[in-house]
């Protein structure tokens, strides 16, 4: 479950603390070039948030669809400019379409928000949504990332665009279901000095790289490449740090990786 219904402008500030949109855009663009669609590609972003990645890819000549369960984030994304982008307010597991795409991305640990029993049905739908030679890019939070950063209580600060945010986070772990419930209180001070408070919560399920590889294989995918982030560097041999996985449906021409 997730309740990301705080204002999208605050999510943009939080996201910028963790992610590098230029690196991500370069990585996705390389995937499209490898599949023969350097321009004019159609992209599906599952868990698009406020549409950051789609807007960056639109600037490089692509169009797409963004799906997110947060009405507040989708509203912000549309207001930020949706020319060439269609935004859908829906859970990524409930979403369906008859359209086909050259690239499907599911990043920023969105995959961890999917209950385990819903992962395989989602991957099977993604396989159907991809054009021949199209690619799927996954960026999930893995086991050691959860373990290394676990704190039952945490205070985090984020700043940008004249906004100061303080997140008060409580994390509860259910070892029987491998589910981490994150409960947050967000204090926001805007440029004009106004202060507001927002409640947020989300459940995450712990997954490992072998589990994702196995799920991809069971659902008709072949893993083309794995990188330790969006710089296309090899994954750390000690198994810590980010892992980005690129897959294509079995039977698709892989092209360069």
C-alpha positions as CSV (number, residue, x, y, z in Angstrom):
1,X,0.0,0.0,0.0
2,X,1.1,3.6,-0.6
3,X,-0.3,7.0,0.2
4,X,1.9,9.5,-1.7
5,X,-0.6,12.3,-1.7
6,X,1.5,15.3,-0.6
7,X,2.1,18.1,-3.1
8,X,4.2,17.2,-6.1
9,X,6.5,20.2,-5.8
10,X,7.8,18.7,-2.5
11,X,8.3,15.3,-4.2
12,X,10.4,17.0,-6.8
13,X,12.7,18.3,-4.1
14,X,12.9,14.9,-2.3
15,X,13.6,13.1,-5.6
16,X,16.4,15.4,-6.5
17,X,18.2,14.5,-3.3
18,X,18.4,10.9,-4.4
19,X,18.5,10.8,-8.2
20,X,20.4,12.3,-11.1
21,X,17.9,12.8,-13.9
22,X,20.6,13.5,-16.5
23,X,22.3,10.2,-15.8
24,X,18.9,8.4,-16.0
25,X,18.0,10.1,-19.3
26,X,21.3,9.2,-20.9
27,X,20.8,5.6,-19.8
28,X,17.3,5.3,-21.2
29,X,18.4,7.1,-24.4
30,X,21.2,4.5,-24.8
31,X,18.6,1.7,-24.4
32,X,16.5,3.3,-27.1
33,X,19.4,3.7,-29.5
34,X,20.4,0.1,-28.9
35,X,16.8,-1.0,-29.9
36,X,16.9,1.2,-33.0
37,X,14.7,4.1,-31.8
38,X,17.1,7.0,-31.1
39,X,14.2,9.4,-31.7
40,X,10.4,9.2,-31.9
41,X,10.1,6.3,-29.4
42,X,7.1,5.6,-27.3
43,X,7.9,5.1,-23.6
44,X,5.9,3.8,-20.6
45,X,7.0,4.9,-17.1
46,X,5.4,2.8,-14.4
47,X,5.5,4.8,-11.2
48,X,6.2,8.0,-13.0
49,X,5.8,10.2,-9.9
50,X,5.7,13.8,-11.1
51,X,6.8,12.9,-14.6
52,X,10.5,13.9,-14.3
53,X,11.9,11.2,-16.5
54,X,9.2,11.5,-19.2
55,X,9.7,15.3,-19.5
56,X,13.5,14.8,-19.9
57,X,13.0,12.1,-22.6
58,X,10.4,14.3,-24.4
59,X,13.1,16.9,-24.7
60,X,15.1,14.3,-26.7
61,X,12.3,13.7,-29.1
62,X,10.2,10.9,-27.5
63,X,6.6,10.7,-26.2
64,X,5.1,8.5,-23.6
65,X,2.7,7.5,-20.9
66,X,3.2,7.9,-17.2
67,X,1.3,5.9,-14.6
68,X,1.2,6.6,-10.9
69,X,-1.1,5.9,-8.0
70,X,-0.7,9.4,-6.5
71,X,-3.4,11.8,-7.7
72,X,-1.3,14.7,-6.3
73,X,1.8,13.7,-8.3
74,X,-0.2,13.2,-11.6
75,X,-1.9,16.6,-11.2
76,X,1.5,18.3,-10.7
77,X,3.0,16.4,-13.7
78,X,0.1,17.6,-16.0
79,X,0.5,21.2,-14.8
80,X,4.2,21.0,-15.5
81,X,3.4,20.4,-19.2
82,X,2.0,17.2,-20.7
83,X,2.5,17.9,-24.4
84,X,3.4,14.5,-25.9
85,X,2.8,12.7,-22.6
86,X,-0.3,11.0,-21.4
87,X,-0.6,10.7,-17.6
88,X,-2.8,8.0,-16.0
89,X,-3.8,8.0,-12.3
90,X,-3.8,4.3,-11.5
91,X,-2.0,1.6,-9.6
92,X,0.6,0.1,-11.9
93,X,-0.8,-3.3,-11.1
94,X,-4.3,-2.3,-12.2
95,X,-3.2,-0.4,-15.3
96,X,-3.7,-2.0,-18.7
97,X,-3.5,-0.8,-22.3
98,X,-3.6,-2.1,-25.8
99,X,-0.7,0.2,-26.8
100,X,2.8,-1.0,-27.4
101,X,6.0,0.7,-26.3
102,X,9.7,0.8,-27.2
103,X,10.8,1.2,-23.6
104,X,9.1,0.4,-20.3
105,X,10.8,1.8,-17.2
106,X,10.0,1.0,-13.6
107,X,12.6,2.8,-11.4
108,X,13.2,4.5,-8.1
109,X,12.2,1.3,-6.1
110,X,8.7,1.4,-7.6
111,X,8.9,-2.4,-8.0
112,X,9.3,-2.7,-4.2
113,X,5.8,-1.3,-3.8
114,X,4.3,-4.2,-5.7
115,X,3.1,-7.1,-3.4
116,X,4.9,-10.3,-4.3
117,X,1.8,-12.1,-5.5
118,X,1.2,-9.3,-8.1
119,X,4.7,-9.2,-9.5
120,X,4.4,-12.0,-12.1
121,X,1.1,-10.7,-13.5
122,X,2.6,-7.3,-13.9
123,X,5.7,-8.6,-15.7
124,X,3.5,-10.7,-18.1
125,X,1.5,-7.5,-18.9
126,X,4.8,-5.6,-19.5
127,X,5.9,-8.3,-21.9
128,X,2.7,-7.8,-23.9
129,X,3.2,-4.0,-24.0
130,X,6.7,-4.1,-25.5
131,X,7.3,-3.8,-29.2
132,X,9.6,-6.4,-30.8
133,X,13.1,-5.5,-29.6
134,X,11.7,-3.2,-26.9
135,X,13.4,-3.0,-23.5
136,X,12.4,-3.1,-19.9
137,X,14.5,-1.3,-17.3
138,X,14.1,-2.1,-13.7
139,X,15.7,-0.4,-10.7
140,X,14.6,-2.0,-7.4
141,X,15.8,-1.7,-3.9
142,X,17.6,-4.9,-2.9
143,X,18.1,-6.8,0.3
144,X,21.4,-5.3,1.5
145,X,20.2,-1.8,0.7
146,X,17.3,-2.3,3.1
147,X,19.5,-3.9,5.8
148,X,22.3,-1.4,5.6
149,X,20.1,1.6,5.8
150,X,17.5,0.3,8.3
151,X,16.7,2.7,11.2
152,X,13.4,2.4,13.1
153,X,13.4,6.2,13.4
154,X,15.0,8.8,11.0
155,X,15.1,12.5,10.4
156,X,16.0,13.7,6.9
157,X,16.2,17.2,5.4
158,X,15.8,18.2,1.8
159,X,16.2,21.6,0.2
160,X,15.6,23.1,-3.2
161,X,13.6,25.7,-5.2
162,X,13.4,27.8,-2.1
163,X,11.7,24.9,-0.1
164,X,13.0,23.3,3.0
165,X,11.6,19.9,3.9
166,X,12.0,17.8,7.0
167,X,10.9,14.2,7.0
168,X,10.2,12.4,10.2
169,X,10.2,8.7,9.4
170,X,9.2,5.6,11.3
171,X,9.9,2.2,9.8
172,X,8.3,-1.0,11.0
173,X,9.5,-4.4,9.7
174,X,7.4,-7.5,9.3
175,X,9.8,-10.4,9.0
176,X,7.2,-12.9,8.1
177,X,6.1,-11.0,5.0
178,X,9.4,-9.2,4.3
179,X,7.3,-6.0,4.3
180,X,8.6,-2.6,5.5
181,X,5.9,-0.1,6.5
182,X,7.2,3.5,6.2
183,X,5.3,6.2,8.0
184,X,6.3,9.8,7.4
185,X,5.5,13.2,8.6
186,X,6.7,15.9,6.2
187,X,7.2,19.5,7.4
188,X,7.5,21.9,4.6
189,X,8.6,25.5,4.7
190,X,8.0,27.4,1.4
191,X,9.8,30.3,-0.1
192,X,7.3,32.7,1.5
193,X,7.9,31.2,5.0
194,X,4.6,29.4,5.1
195,X,4.8,26.0,6.9
196,X,2.6,23.0,6.2
197,X,2.6,19.4,7.5
198,X,1.8,16.3,5.4
199,X,1.3,12.6,6.3
200,X,2.7,9.9,4.0
201,X,3.0,6.2,4.2
202,X,4.1,3.3,2.0
203,X,4.8,-0.4,2.1
204,X,7.8,-1.9,0.5
205,X,8.6,-5.6,-0.1
206,X,12.2,-6.8,0.1
207,X,13.4,-8.5,-3.1
208,X,16.8,-9.9,-4.2
209,X,18.4,-9.8,-7.6
210,X,18.1,-13.6,-8.1
211,X,14.3,-13.3,-7.3
212,X,13.9,-10.7,-10.0
213,X,15.9,-12.6,-12.5
214,X,13.9,-15.7,-11.8
215,X,10.6,-13.8,-12.1
216,X,11.7,-12.2,-15.4
217,X,12.7,-15.6,-16.8
218,X,9.4,-17.2,-15.6
219,X,7.5,-14.4,-17.4
220,X,9.2,-14.7,-20.7
221,X,12.1,-12.2,-20.4
222,X,15.8,-12.5,-20.9
223,X,18.2,-10.3,-18.9
224,X,20.5,-8.4,-21.3
225,X,22.5,-6.4,-18.9
226,X,23.0,-5.5,-15.3
227,X,24.7,-2.3,-14.1
228,X,25.6,-0.8,-10.8
229,X,23.5,2.3,-11.4
230,X,22.8,4.5,-14.4
231,X,26.4,4.9,-15.4
232,X,26.6,1.5,-17.0
233,X,29.3,0.4,-14.6
234,X,29.5,-3.2,-13.5
235,X,27.5,-4.1,-10.3
236,X,29.7,-4.2,-7.2
237,X,31.0,-7.8,-6.7
238,X,30.2,-7.6,-3.0
239,X,26.5,-7.3,-3.9
240,X,25.9,-3.9,-2.3
241,X,24.7,-0.7,-3.9
242,X,22.2,-0.2,-6.8
243,X,21.4,-2.7,-9.5
244,X,19.8,-1.7,-12.8
245,X,18.5,-4.6,-14.9
246,X,17.7,-4.4,-18.6
247,X,15.5,-7.2,-20.1
248,X,13.8,-8.0,-23.4
249,X,11.1,-10.6,-24.2
250,X,12.4,-14.0,-25.2
251,X,12.7,-14.2,-28.9
252,X,13.4,-10.5,-29.4
253,X,16.5,-9.4,-31.2
254,X,18.8,-8.2,-28.5
255,X,20.8,-5.6,-30.4
256,X,23.8,-4.1,-28.7
257,X,23.8,-3.7,-24.9
